[in-house]
């Protein structure tokens, strides 16, 4: 069973690489994630705050990967306009949006007080 799990890793990485190469939004979210993590270390956030930042980062990236998967499957099914196909894509995009809103909320709660504290020096 462990070998089977290990064999699945290259396929998972192929999906991540495909998304990175083909999806502008995924690249944007990767860049934002790296900046958030860098800011976390610069501002010396607590372990708990870092856990929230990391969780928010992975939530957004996971949502974006699911969005790409849904879009790919829908495009495989039809390239013509179809209300249900468009609805599926919109719902997947909505999932990304809710993840981003959560991520921005975490960033505001964690980073804004620390930045304001630095500016008061």
C-alpha positions in Angstrom: 0.0 0.0 0.0 2.9 2.4 0.9 4.4 1.8 -2.6 1.1 2.6 -4.2 0.9 5.9 -2.3 4.5 6.8 -3.3 3.7 6.0 -7.0 0.9 8.5 -6.9 3.2 11.4 -5.9 4.6 12.1 -9.4 1.0 12.4 -10.7 0.1 14.9 -8.0 3.2 16.9 -8.7 2.4 16.9 -12.5 -1.0 18.4 -11.6 0.6 21.1 -9.5 3.2 21.8 -12.2 0.5 21.9 -14.9 -1.5 24.4 -12.9 1.6 26.5 -12.3 2.5 26.6 -16.0 -1.0 27.2 -17.4 -2.9 29.2 -14.7 -2.1 32.8 -14.1 -4.1 32.9 -10.9 -2.2 29.9 -9.5 1.1 31.7 -10.1 -0.3 34.8 -8.5 -1.4 32.8 -5.5 2.0 31.1 -5.2 3.7 34.6 -5.3 1.2 35.9 -2.7 1.9 32.8 -0.5 5.6 33.3 -0.6 5.2 37.0 0.3 2.9 36.1 3.2 5.4 33.5 4.5 8.3 35.9 4.1 6.3 38.6 5.9 5.5 36.1 8.7 9.2 35.5 9.3 10.2 39.2 9.0 7.5 40.2 11.5 8.3 37.2 13.8 4.7 36.0 14.1 4.0 33.5 16.8 3.7 29.8 16.0 0.0 29.9 16.2 -0.2 32.9 13.9 2.2 31.1 11.5 -0.1 28.1 11.6 -3.0 30.3 10.5 -1.0 31.9 7.7 0.2 28.5 6.4 -3.4 27.1 6.6 -4.7 30.1 4.7 -2.0 29.7 2.1 -2.7 26.0 1.5 -6.5 26.6 1.5 -6.2 29.1 -1.3 -3.8 26.9 -3.3 -6.0 23.8 -2.8 -9.1 25.7 -3.9 -7.2 27.0 -7.0 -6.2 23.4 -7.9 -9.8 22.2 -7.6 -10.9 25.1 -9.7 -8.5 24.2 -12.4 -9.6 20.6 -12.2 -13.3 21.5 -12.6 -12.5 23.9 -15.5 -10.4 21.2 -17.2 -13.1 18.6 -16.9 -15.8 21.0 -18.1 -13.7 22.0 -21.1 -13.2 18.3 -21.9 -16.9 17.8 -21.9 -17.8 20.9 -24.0 -16.2 24.0 -25.5 -19.6 25.4 -26.4 -21.6 27.5 -24.0 -23.6 25.4 -21.6 -25.4 26.9 -18.6 -24.6 24.0 -16.3 -21.0 23.9 -17.4 -20.7 27.6 -16.7 -22.4 27.2 -13.4 -19.9 24.5 -12.4 -17.0 26.8 -13.3 -18.6 29.7 -11.4 -19.1 27.6 -8.3 -15.5 26.4 -8.4 -14.4 30.1 -8.8 -16.6 31.0 -5.9 -14.8 28.4 -3.7 -11.5 30.2 -4.6 -13.0 33.5 -3.7 -14.2 32.3 -0.3 -10.7 30.9 0.4 -9.1 34.2 -0.6 -11.4 36.1 1.6 -10.5 33.9 4.5 -6.8 34.3 3.6 -7.1 38.1 3.5 -8.9 38.0 6.9 -6.0 36.0 8.4 -3.5 38.3 6.9 -5.3 41.4 8.3 -5.6 39.9 11.8 -2.0 38.7 11.9 -0.1 41.3 10.0 -1.8 44.7 10.6 -1.3 44.9 14.3 2.4 44.0 13.9 2.9 46.5 11.1 1.2 49.2 13.1 3.3 48.4 16.1 6.5 48.8 14.0 5.3 52.1 12.7 4.8 53.5 16.2 8.5 53.1 17.0 
